[in-house]
Amino acid sequence: MAESTLDPDSLIAWQAAVAEADRVNIFCHCHTCGYEWVTSVHQPPCPQCGGERVESIACWQFPDD
Ligand SMILES: [Zn+2]
């Protein structure tokens, strides 16, 4: 009946897990050479070509559509 209701402790744990995932698991895509990788560092230069045109997306945040 209350499946979507999280108790406060569960909600806090979930938020911490999301924050951790965002911090350590960022998907990067280089617009210069097309290289793709996962990193914990926000928007680094591309390790393949050193290009600065890097798009970074938190892995849990991919759009649904
Ligand atoms: Zn590159």
N, CA, C, O and the ligand as a Tripos MOL2 file, in Angstrom:
@<TRIPOS>MOLECULE
protein
  261   259    66     0     0
PROTEIN
NO_CHARGES

@<TRIPOS>ATOM
      1 N           0.8380   -1.2100    0.0000 N.3       1 MET1
      2 CA          0.0000    0.0000    0.0000 C.3       1 MET1
      3 C           0.8670    1.2520    0.0000 C.2       1 MET1
      4 O           0.5060    2.2690   -0.5930 O.2       1 MET1
      5 N           2.0230    1.1680    0.6760 N.am      2 ALA2
      6 CA          2.9070    2.3300    0.7450 C.3       2 ALA2
      7 C           4.2670    1.9980    0.1440 C.2       2 ALA2
      8 O           5.3040    2.3460    0.7070 O.2       2 ALA2
      9 N           4.2560    1.3310   -0.9920 N.am      3 GLU3
     10 CA          5.5000    0.8560   -1.5930 C.3       3 GLU3
     11 C           6.4650    1.9850   -1.9560 C.2       3 GLU3
     12 O           7.6810    1.8050   -1.9050 O.2       3 GLU3
     13 N           5.9260    3.1400   -2.3190 N.am      4 SER4
     14 CA          6.7920    4.2250   -2.7730 C.3       4 SER4
     15 C           7.2850    5.0970   -1.6280 C.2       4 SER4
     16 O           8.0390    6.0430   -1.8580 O.2       4 SER4
     17 N           6.8750    4.7990   -0.4020 N.am      5 THR5
     18 CA          7.2760    5.6110    0.7370 C.3       5 THR5
     19 C           8.5560    5.0540    1.3700 C.2       5 THR5
     20 O           8.5980    3.9040    1.8070 O.2       5 THR5
     21 N           9.5710    5.8700    1.4080 N.am      6 LEU6
     22 CA         10.8140    5.4750    2.0620 C.3       6 LEU6
     23 C          10.8630    6.0800    3.4590 C.2       6 LEU6
     24 O          10.4910    7.2360    3.6590 O.2       6 LEU6
     25 N          11.3250    5.2910    4.4170 N.am      7 ASP7
     26 CA         11.5190    5.8880    5.7360 C.3       7 ASP7
     27 C          12.7580    6.7810    5.6790 C.2       7 ASP7
     28 O          13.6110    6.5910    4.8120 O.2       7 ASP7
     29 N          12.8700    7.7560    6.5930 N.am      8 PRO8
     30 CA         13.9620    8.7490    6.5260 C.3       8 PRO8
     31 C          15.3550    8.1230    6.4540 C.2       8 PRO8
     32 O          16.2090    8.6150    5.7160 O.2       8 PRO8
     33 N          15.5960    7.0540    7.2010 N.am      9 ASP9
     34 CA         16.9150    6.4220    7.1750 C.3       9 ASP9
     35 C          17.2350    5.8690    5.7970 C.2       9 ASP9
     36 O          18.3600    6.0050    5.3170 O.2       9 ASP9
     37 N          16.2470    5.2440    5.1560 N.am     10 SER10
     38 CA         16.4540    4.6940    3.8260 C.3      10 SER10
     39 C          16.6950    5.8100    2.8050 C.2      10 SER10
     40 O          17.5210    5.6820    1.9010 O.2      10 SER10
     41 N          15.9630    6.8900    2.9710 N.am     11 LEU11
     42 CA         16.1040    8.0110    2.0490 C.3      11 LEU11
     43 C          17.5020    8.6240    2.1500 C.2      11 LEU11
     44 O          18.1260    8.9310    1.1340 O.2      11 LEU11
     45 N          17.9850    8.7990    3.3740 N.am     12 ILE12
     46 CA         19.3200    9.3580    3.5750 C.3      12 ILE12
     47 C          20.3860    8.4340    2.9910 C.2      12 ILE12
     48 O          21.3350    8.8960    2.3570 O.2      12 ILE12
     49 N          20.2270    7.1160    3.2090 N.am     13 ALA13
     50 CA         21.1830    6.1560    2.6660 C.3      13 ALA13
     51 C          21.1670    6.1950    1.1480 C.2      13 ALA13
     52 O          22.2140    6.1100    0.5060 O.2      13 ALA13
     53 N          19.9780    6.3240    0.5750 N.am     14 TRP14
     54 CA         19.8480    6.3690   -0.8810 C.3      14 TRP14
     55 C          20.5160    7.6240   -1.4380 C.2      14 TRP14
     56 O          21.2120    7.5630   -2.4520 O.2      14 TRP14
     57 N          20.3040    8.7580   -0.7760 N.am     15 GLN15
     58 CA         20.9140   10.0070   -1.2410 C.3      15 GLN15
     59 C          22.4320    9.9360   -1.1720 C.2      15 GLN15
     60 O          23.1250   10.4480   -2.0510 O.2      15 GLN15
     61 N          22.9480    9.2960   -0.1190 N.am     16 ALA16
     62 CA         24.3890    9.1370    0.0190 C.3      16 ALA16
     63 C          24.9310    8.2410   -1.0890 C.2      16 ALA16
     64 O          26.0010    8.5030   -1.6380 O.2      16 ALA16
     65 N          24.1960    7.1880   -1.4140 N.am     17 ALA17
     66 CA         24.6170    6.2750   -2.4790 C.3      17 ALA17
     67 C          24.6300    6.9930   -3.8170 C.2      17 ALA17
     68 O          25.5350    6.7910   -4.6260 O.2      17 ALA17
     69 N          23.6370    7.8210   -4.0490 N.am     18 VAL18
     70 CA         23.5710    8.5750   -5.3030 C.3      18 VAL18
     71 C          24.7280    9.5680   -5.3900 C.2      18 VAL18
     72 O          25.3540    9.7120   -6.4390 O.2      18 VAL18
     73 N          25.0060   10.2520   -4.2740 N.am     19 ALA19
     74 CA         26.1030   11.2100   -4.2470 C.3      19 ALA19
     75 C          27.4280   10.4970   -4.5080 C.2      19 ALA19
     76 O          28.2820   11.0170   -5.2250 O.2      19 ALA19
     77 N          27.6010    9.3100   -3.9300 N.am     20 GLU20
     78 CA         28.8200    8.5360   -4.1250 C.3      20 GLU20
     79 C          28.9410    8.0990   -5.5870 C.2      20 GLU20
     80 O          30.0180    8.1800   -6.1780 O.2      20 GLU20
     81 N          27.8430    7.6400   -6.1590 N.am     21 ALA21
     82 CA         27.8570    7.2140   -7.5560 C.3      21 ALA21
     83 C          28.2170    8.3890   -8.4620 C.2      21 ALA21
     84 O          28.9610    8.2340   -9.4300 O.2      21 ALA21
     85 N          27.6880    9.5450   -8.1400 N.am     22 ASP22
     86 CA         27.9780   10.7290   -8.9400 C.3      22 ASP22
     87 C          29.4480   11.1170   -8.8220 C.2      22 ASP22
     88 O          30.0550   11.5950   -9.7800 O.2      22 ASP22
     89 N          30.0090   10.9050   -7.6360 N.am     23 ARG23
     90 CA         31.3870   11.3180   -7.3890 C.3      23 ARG23
     91 C          32.3860   10.3770   -8.0580 C.2      23 ARG23
     92 O          33.3980   10.8300   -8.5920 O.2      23 ARG23
     93 N          32.1170    9.0890   -8.0330 N.am     24 VAL24
     94 CA         33.1270    8.1270   -8.4990 C.3      24 VAL24
     95 C          32.8210    7.5220   -9.8550 C.2      24 VAL24
     96 O          33.6360    6.7600  -10.3760 O.2      24 VAL24
     97 N          31.6890    7.8290  -10.4370 N.am     25 ASN25
     98 CA         31.2930    7.1130  -11.6390 C.3      25 ASN25
     99 C          30.7350    8.0780  -12.6810 C.2      25 ASN25
    100 O          29.5220    8.1890  -12.8570 O.2      25 ASN25
    101 N          31.6260    8.7590  -13.3540 N.am     26 ILE26
    102 CA         31.2140    9.7350  -14.3500 C.3      26 ILE26
    103 C          31.6020    9.2300  -15.7360 C.2      26 ILE26
    104 O          32.7630    8.9130  -15.9960 O.2      26 ILE26
    105 N          30.6260    9.1650  -16.6030 N.am     27 PHE27
    106 CA         30.8610    8.7350  -17.9700 C.3      27 PHE27
    107 C          31.3050    9.9400  -18.7920 C.2      27 PHE27
    108 O          30.6660   10.9920  -18.7760 O.2      27 PHE27
    109 N          32.4230    9.7640  -19.5150 N.am     28 CYS28
    110 CA         32.9430   10.8660  -20.3130 C.3      28 CYS28
    111 C          32.9870   10.4900  -21.7840 C.2      28 CYS28
    112 O          33.2430    9.3370  -22.1320 O.2      28 CYS28
    113 N          32.7380   11.4530  -22.6320 N.am     29 HIS29
    114 CA         32.7820   11.2510  -24.0800 C.3      29 HIS29
    115 C          33.5510   12.3960  -24.7090 C.2      29 HIS29
    116 O          33.2140   13.5660  -24.5260 O.2      29 HIS29
    117 N          34.5950   12.0410  -25.4580 N.am     30 CYS30
    118 CA         35.4280   13.0540  -26.1120 C.3      30 CYS30
    119 C          34.8360   13.4280  -27.4580 C.2      30 CYS30
    120 O          34.6040   12.5660  -28.3060 O.2      30 CYS30
    121 N          34.5940   14.7030  -27.6480 N.am     31 HIS31
    122 CA         34.0260   15.1610  -28.9110 C.3      31 HIS31
    123 C          35.0930   15.3010  -29.9850 C.2      31 HIS31
    124 O          34.7700   15.4800  -31.1600 O.2      31 HIS31
    125 N          36.3560   15.2230  -29.5960 N.am     32 THR32
    126 CA         37.4280   15.3590  -30.5740 C.3      32 THR32
    127 C          37.7220   14.0380  -31.2690 C.2      32 THR32
    128 O          37.7960   13.9880  -32.4970 O.2      32 THR32
    129 N          37.8920   12.9530  -30.4890 N.am     33 CYS33
    130 CA         38.2610   11.6690  -31.0910 C.3      33 CYS33
    131 C          37.2050   10.5920  -30.8850 C.2      33 CYS33
    132 O          37.3230    9.5030  -31.4470 O.2      33 CYS33
    133 N          36.1820   10.8700  -30.0960 N.am     34 GLY34
    134 CA         35.1010    9.9120  -29.8970 C.3      34 GLY34
    135 C          35.3670    8.8990  -28.8040 C.2      34 GLY34
    136 O          34.5520    8.0030  -28.5850 O.2      34 GLY34
    137 N          36.4930    9.0210  -28.1090 N.am     35 TYR35
    138 CA         36.8190    8.0960  -27.0300 C.3      35 TYR35
    139 C          35.8220    8.2420  -25.8770 C.2      35 TYR35
    140 O          35.3810    9.3450  -25.5560 O.2      35 TYR35
    141 N          35.4770    7.1040  -25.2590 N.am     36 GLU36
    142 CA         34.5440    7.1140  -24.1410 C.3      36 GLU36
    143 C          35.1550    6.3820  -22.9610 C.2      36 GLU36
    144 O          35.7780    5.3370  -23.1430 O.2      36 GLU36
    145 N          34.9900    6.9040  -21.7660 N.am     37 TRP37
    146 CA         35.5420    6.2550  -20.5730 C.3      37 TRP37
    147 C          34.7630    6.6720  -19.3360 C.2      37 TRP37
    148 O          33.9740    7.6160  -19.3540 O.2      37 TRP37
    149 N          35.0150    5.9260  -18.2530 N.am     38 VAL38
    150 CA         34.3890    6.2250  -16.9710 C.3      38 VAL38
    151 C          35.4740    6.6510  -15.9960 C.2      38 VAL38
    152 O          36.5400    6.0390  -15.9370 O.2      38 VAL38
    153 N          35.2020    7.6870  -15.2410 N.am     39 THR39
    154 CA         36.2060    8.2550  -14.3650 C.3      39 THR39
    155 C          35.5840    8.7740  -13.0840 C.2      39 THR39
    156 O          34.3640    8.9080  -12.9880 O.2      39 THR39
    157 N          36.4120    9.0630  -12.1120 N.am     40 SER40
    158 CA         35.9220    9.7010  -10.8930 C.3      40 SER40
    159 C          36.2740   11.1820  -10.8830 C.2      40 SER40
    160 O          35.8990   11.9090   -9.9630 O.2      40 SER40
    161 N          36.9870   11.6220  -11.8960 N.am     41 VAL41
    162 CA         37.4110   13.0120  -11.9680 C.3      41 VAL41
    163 C          36.4820   13.7610  -12.9190 C.2      41 VAL41
    164 O          36.2560   13.3270  -14.0480 O.2      41 VAL41
    165 N          35.9570   14.8690  -12.4630 N.am     42 HIS42
    166 CA         35.0050   15.6050  -13.2760 C.3      42 HIS42
    167 C          35.6800   16.2460  -14.4850 C.2      42 HIS42
    168 O          36.5820   17.0730  -14.3500 O.2      42 HIS42
    169 N          35.2230   15.8440  -15.6610 N.am     43 GLN43
    170 CA         35.6120   16.4260  -16.9420 C.3      43 GLN43
    171 C          37.1190   16.6470  -17.1190 C.2      43 GLN43
    172 O          37.5720   17.7860  -17.2330 O.2      43 GLN43
    173 N          37.8830   15.5690  -17.1430 N.am     44 PRO44
    174 CA         39.3230   15.6870  -17.3650 C.3      44 PRO44
    175 C          39.6080   15.8510  -18.8450 C.2      44 PRO44
    176 O          38.7090   15.6670  -19.6660 O.2      44 PRO44
    177 N          40.8380   16.1930  -19.2080 N.am     45 PRO45
    178 CA         41.1830   16.1190  -20.6250 C.3      45 PRO45
    179 C          41.0990   14.6700  -21.0840 C.2      45 PRO45
    180 O          41.2790   13.7510  -20.2860 O.2      45 PRO45
    181 N          40.8240   14.4650  -22.3710 N.am     46 CYS46
    182 CA         40.7060   13.1170  -22.9220 C.3      46 CYS46
    183 C          42.0350   12.3640  -22.7890 C.2      46 CYS46
    184 O          43.0700   12.8770  -23.2150 O.2      46 CYS46
    185 N          42.0260   11.1500  -22.2010 N.am     47 PRO47
    186 CA         43.2690   10.3750  -22.0380 C.3      47 PRO47
    187 C          43.7800    9.8370  -23.3630 C.2      47 PRO47
    188 O          44.9310    9.4100  -23.4580 O.2      47 PRO47
    189 N          42.9390    9.8540  -24.3790 N.am     48 GLN48
    190 CA         43.3140    9.3120  -25.6800 C.3      48 GLN48
    191 C          44.0230   10.3660  -26.5340 C.2      48 GLN48
    192 O          45.0710   10.0960  -27.1210 O.2      48 GLN48
    193 N          43.4490   11.5580  -26.5970 N.am     49 CYS49
    194 CA         44.0030   12.5810  -27.4930 C.3      49 CYS49
    195 C          44.3410   13.8730  -26.7590 C.2      49 CYS49
    196 O          44.9240   14.7820  -27.3510 O.2      49 CYS49
    197 N          43.9860   13.9700  -25.4860 N.am     50 GLY50
    198 CA         44.2880   15.1740  -24.7170 C.3      50 GLY50
    199 C          43.3460   16.3240  -24.9990 C.2      50 GLY50
    200 O          43.5620   17.4440  -24.5360 O.2      50 GLY50
    201 N          42.2840   16.0410  -25.7690 N.am     51 GLY51
    202 CA         41.3420   17.0930  -26.1350 C.3      51 GLY51
    203 C          40.5550   17.6070  -24.9420 C.2      51 GLY51
    204 O          40.3050   16.8710  -23.9870 O.2      51 GLY51
    205 N          40.1700   18.8590  -25.0010 N.am     52 GLU52
    206 CA         39.4340   19.4790  -23.8950 C.3      52 GLU52
    207 C          37.9230   19.4200  -24.1090 C.2      52 GLU52
    208 O          37.1570   19.6990  -23.1860 O.2      52 GLU52
    209 N          37.4930   19.0640  -25.3080 N.am     53 ARG53
    210 CA         36.0490   19.0380  -25.5710 C.3      53 ARG53
    211 C          35.4820   17.7150  -25.0770 C.2      53 ARG53
    212 O          35.2030   16.8150  -25.8680 O.2      53 ARG53
    213 N          35.3140   17.6040  -23.7660 N.am     54 VAL54
    214 CA         34.8570   16.3720  -23.1380 C.3      54 VAL54
    215 C          33.4970   16.6090  -22.4920 C.2      54 VAL54
    216 O          33.3070   17.5460  -21.7160 O.2      54 VAL54
    217 N          32.5620   15.7330  -22.8360 N.am     55 GLU55
    218 CA         31.2450   15.7690  -22.2140 C.3      55 GLU55
    219 C          31.2270   14.7690  -21.0710 C.2      55 GLU55
    220 O          31.6440   13.6250  -21.2500 O.2      55 GLU55
    221 N          30.7530   15.1770  -19.8960 N.am     56 SER56
    222 CA         30.6990   14.2500  -18.7720 C.3      56 SER56
    223 C          29.2650   14.0880  -18.2910 C.2      56 SER56
    224 O          28.5240   15.0630  -18.1620 O.2      56 SER56
    225 N          28.8880   12.8480  -18.0310 N.am     57 ILE57
    226 CA         27.5320   12.5310  -17.6020 C.3      57 ILE57
    227 C          27.6220   11.5740  -16.4260 C.2      57 ILE57
    228 O          28.2890   10.5430  -16.5120 O.2      57 ILE57
    229 N          26.9560   11.9080  -15.3270 N.am     58 ALA58
    230 CA         26.8950   10.9650  -14.2070 C.3      58 ALA58
    231 C          26.1520    9.7160  -14.6640 C.2      58 ALA58
    232 O          25.1070    9.8140  -15.3070 O.2      58 ALA58
    233 N          26.6890    8.5390  -14.3340 N.am     59 CYS59
    234 CA         26.1540    7.2880  -14.8810 C.3      59 CYS59
    235 C          24.7030    7.0440  -14.4790 C.2      59 CYS59
    236 O          23.9550    6.4250  -15.2360 O.2      59 CYS59
    237 N          24.2970    7.5080  -13.3250 N.am     60 TRP60
    238 CA         22.9210    7.2750  -12.8690 C.3      60 TRP60
    239 C          21.9460    8.2760  -13.4710 C.2      60 TRP60
    240 O          20.7490    8.2430  -13.1830 O.2      60 TRP60
    241 N          22.4730    9.1730  -14.3170 N.am     61 GLN61
    242 CA         21.6890   10.3270  -14.7430 C.3      61 GLN61
    243 C          21.3680   10.3010  -16.2330 C.2      61 GLN61
    244 O          20.9390   11.3120  -16.7880 O.2      61 GLN61
    245 N          21.5740    9.1480  -16.8910 N.am     62 PHE62
    246 CA         21.2550    9.0800  -18.3100 C.3      62 PHE62
    247 C          19.7690    9.3450  -18.5340 C.2      62 PHE62
    248 O          18.9250    8.8490  -17.7880 O.2      62 PHE62
    249 N          19.4580   10.1150  -19.5460 N.am     63 PRO63
    250 CA         18.0440   10.3930  -19.8320 C.3      63 PRO63
    251 C          17.3100    9.1270  -20.2450 C.2      63 PRO63
    252 O          17.9060    8.2090  -20.8090 O.2      63 PRO63
    253 N          16.0220    9.0850  -19.9620 N.am     64 ASP64
    254 CA         15.2350    7.9030  -20.2670 C.3      64 ASP64
    255 C          14.8150    7.8430  -21.7240 C.2      64 ASP64
    256 O          14.5730    6.7600  -22.2570 O.2      64 ASP64
    257 N          14.7280    8.9880  -22.3700 N.am     65 ASP65
    258 CA         14.1920    8.9910  -23.7360 C.3      65 ASP65
    259 C          15.2230    9.0080  -24.8210 C.2      65 ASP65
    260 O          14.8770    9.0130  -26.0030 O.2      65 ASP65
    261 ZN         39.8210   12.4660  -27.4240 Zn       66 ZN66
@<TRIPOS>BOND
     1     1     2 1
     2     2     3 1
     3     3     4 2
     4     3     5 am
     5     5     6 1
     6     6     7 1
     7     7     8 2
     8     7     9 am
     9     9    10 1
    10    10    11 1
    11    11    12 2
    12    11    13 am
    13    13    14 1
    14    14    15 1
    15    15    16 2
    16    15    17 am
    17    17    18 1
    18    18    19 1
    19    19    20 2
    20    19    21 am
    21    21    22 1
    22    22    23 1
    23    23    24 2
    24    23    25 am
    25    25    26 1
    26    26    27 1
    27    27    28 2
    28    27    29 am
    29    29    30 1
    30    30    31 1
    31    31    32 2
    32    31    33 am
    33    33    34 1
    34    34    35 1
    35    35    36 2
    36    35    37 am
    37    37    38 1
    38    38    39 1
    39    39    40 2
    40    39    41 am
    41    41    42 1
    42    42    43 1
    43    43    44 2
    44    43    45 am
    45    45    46 1
    46    46    47 1
    47    47    48 2
    48    47    49 am
    49    49    50 1
    50    50    51 1
    51    51    52 2
    52    51    53 am
    53    53    54 1
    54    54    55 1
    55    55    56 2
    56    55    57 am
    57    57    58 1
    58    58    59 1
    59    59    60 2
    60    59    61 am
    61    61    62 1
    62    62    63 1
    63    63    64 2
    64    63    65 am
    65    65    66 1
    66    66    67 1
    67    67    68 2
    68    67    69 am
    69    69    70 1
    70    70    71 1
    71    71    72 2
    72    71    73 am
    73    73    74 1
    74    74    75 1
    75    75    76 2
    76    75    77 am
    77    77    78 1
    78    78    79 1
    79    79    80 2
    80    79    81 am
    81    81    82 1
    82    82    83 1
    83    83    84 2
    84    83    85 am
    85    85    86 1
    86    86    87 1
    87    87    88 2
    88    87    89 am
    89    89    90 1
    90    90    91 1
    91    91    92 2
    92    91    93 am
    93    93    94 1
    94    94    95 1
    95    95    96 2
    96    95    97 am
    97    97    98 1
    98    98    99 1
    99    99   100 2
   100    99   101 am
   101   101   102 1
   102   102   103 1
   103   103   104 2
   104   103   105 am
   105   105   106 1
   106   106   107 1
   107   107   108 2
   108   107   109 am
   109   109   110 1
   110   110   111 1
   111   111   112 2
   112   111   113 am
   113   113   114 1
   114   114   115 1
   115   115   116 2
   116   115   117 am
   117   117   118 1
   118   118   119 1
   119   119   120 2
   120   119   121 am
   121   121   122 1
   122   122   123 1
   123   123   124 2
   124   123   125 am
   125   125   126 1
   126   126   127 1
   127   127   128 2
   128   127   129 am
   129   129   130 1
   130   130   131 1
   131   131   132 2
   132   131   133 am
   133   133   134 1
   134   134   135 1
   135   135   136 2
   136   135   137 am
   137   137   138 1
   138   138   139 1
   139   139   140 2
   140   139   141 am
   141   141   142 1
   142   142   143 1
   143   143   144 2
   144   143   145 am
   145   145   146 1
   146   146   147 1
   147   147   148 2
   148   147   149 am
   149   149   150 1
   150   150   151 1
   151   151   152 2
   152   151   153 am
   153   153   154 1
   154   154   155 1
   155   155   156 2
   156   155   157 am
   157   157   158 1
   158   158   159 1
   159   159   160 2
   160   159   161 am
   161   161   162 1
   162   162   163 1
   163   163   164 2
   164   163   165 am
   165   165   166 1
   166   166   167 1
   167   167   168 2
   168   167   169 am
   169   169   170 1
   170   170   171 1
   171   171   172 2
   172   171   173 am
   173   173   174 1
   174   174   175 1
   175   175   176 2
   176   175   177 am
   177   177   178 1
   178   178   179 1
   179   179   180 2
   180   179   181 am
   181   181   182 1
   182   182   183 1
   183   183   184 2
   184   183   185 am
   185   185   186 1
   186   186   187 1
   187   187   188 2
   188   187   189 am
   189   189   190 1
   190   190   191 1
   191   191   192 2
   192   191   193 am
   193   193   194 1
   194   194   195 1
   195   195   196 2
   196   195   197 am
   197   197   198 1
   198   198   199 1
   199   199   200 2
   200   199   201 am
   201   201   202 1
   202   202   203 1
   203   203   204 2
   204   203   205 am
   205   205   206 1
   206   206   207 1
   207   207   208 2
   208   207   209 am
   209   209   210 1
   210   210   211 1
   211   211   212 2
   212   211   213 am
   213   213   214 1
   214   214   215 1
   215   215   216 2
   216   215   217 am
   217   217   218 1
   218   218   219 1
   219   219   220 2
   220   219   221 am
   221   221   222 1
   222   222   223 1
   223   223   224 2
   224   223   225 am
   225   225   226 1
   226   226   227 1
   227   227   228 2
   228   227   229 am
   229   229   230 1
   230   230   231 1
   231   231   232 2
   232   231   233 am
   233   233   234 1
   234   234   235 1
   235   235   236 2
   236   235   237 am
   237   237   238 1
   238   238   239 1
   239   239   240 2
   240   239   241 am
   241   241   242 1
   242   242   243 1
   243   243   244 2
   244   243   245 am
   245   245   246 1
   246   246   247 1
   247   247   248 2
   248   247   249 am
   249   249   250 1
   250   250   251 1
   251   251   252 2
   252   251   253 am
   253   253   254 1
   254   254   255 1
   255   255   256 2
   256   255   257 am
   257   257   258 1
   258   258   259 1
   259   259   260 2
@<TRIPOS>SUBSTRUCTURE
     1 MET1         2 RESIDUE 1 A MET
     2 ALA2         6 RESIDUE 1 A ALA
     3 GLU3        10 RESIDUE 1 A GLU
     4 SER4        14 RESIDUE 1 A SER
     5 THR5        18 RESIDUE 1 A THR
     6 LEU6        22 RESIDUE 1 A LEU
     7 ASP7        26 RESIDUE 1 A ASP
     8 PRO8        30 RESIDUE 1 A PRO
     9 ASP9        34 RESIDUE 1 A ASP
    10 SER10       38 RESIDUE 1 A SER
    11 LEU11       42 RESIDUE 1 A LEU
    12 ILE12       46 RESIDUE 1 A ILE
    13 ALA13       50 RESIDUE 1 A ALA
    14 TRP14       54 RESIDUE 1 A TRP
    15 GLN15       58 RESIDUE 1 A GLN
    16 ALA16       62 RESIDUE 1 A ALA
    17 ALA17       66 RESIDUE 1 A ALA
    18 VAL18       70 RESIDUE 1 A VAL
    19 ALA19       74 RESIDUE 1 A ALA
    20 GLU20       78 RESIDUE 1 A GLU
    21 ALA21       82 RESIDUE 1 A ALA
    22 ASP22       86 RESIDUE 1 A ASP
    23 ARG23       90 RESIDUE 1 A ARG
    24 VAL24       94 RESIDUE 1 A VAL
    25 ASN25       98 RESIDUE 1 A ASN
    26 ILE26      102 RESIDUE 1 A ILE
    27 PHE27      106 RESIDUE 1 A PHE
    28 CYS28      110 RESIDUE 1 A CYS
    29 HIS29      114 RESIDUE 1 A HIS
    30 CYS30      118 RESIDUE 1 A CYS
    31 HIS31      122 RESIDUE 1 A HIS
    32 THR32      126 RESIDUE 1 A THR
    33 CYS33      130 RESIDUE 1 A CYS
    34 GLY34      134 RESIDUE 1 A GLY
    35 TYR35      138 RESIDUE 1 A TYR
    36 GLU36      142 RESIDUE 1 A GLU
    37 TRP37      146 RESIDUE 1 A TRP
    38 VAL38      150 RESIDUE 1 A VAL
    39 THR39      154 RESIDUE 1 A THR
    40 SER40      158 RESIDUE 1 A SER
    41 VAL41      162 RESIDUE 1 A VAL
    42 HIS42      166 RESIDUE 1 A HIS
    43 GLN43      170 RESIDUE 1 A GLN
    44 PRO44      174 RESIDUE 1 A PRO
    45 PRO45      178 RESIDUE 1 A PRO
    46 CYS46      182 RESIDUE 1 A CYS
    47 PRO47      186 RESIDUE 1 A PRO
    48 GLN48      190 RESIDUE 1 A GLN
    49 CYS49      194 RESIDUE 1 A CYS
    50 GLY50      198 RESIDUE 1 A GLY
    51 GLY51      202 RESIDUE 1 A GLY
    52 GLU52      206 RESIDUE 1 A GLU
    53 ARG53      210 RESIDUE 1 A ARG
    54 VAL54      214 RESIDUE 1 A VAL
    55 GLU55      218 RESIDUE 1 A GLU
    56 SER56      222 RESIDUE 1 A SER
    57 ILE57      226 RESIDUE 1 A ILE
    58 ALA58      230 RESIDUE 1 A ALA
    59 CYS59      234 RESIDUE 1 A CYS
    60 TRP60      238 RESIDUE 1 A TRP
    61 GLN61      242 RESIDUE 1 A GLN
    62 PHE62      246 RESIDUE 1 A PHE
    63 PRO63      250 RESIDUE 1 A PRO
    64 ASP64      254 RESIDUE 1 A ASP
    65 ASP65      258 RESIDUE 1 A ASP
    66 ZN66       261 GROUP 0 **** ****
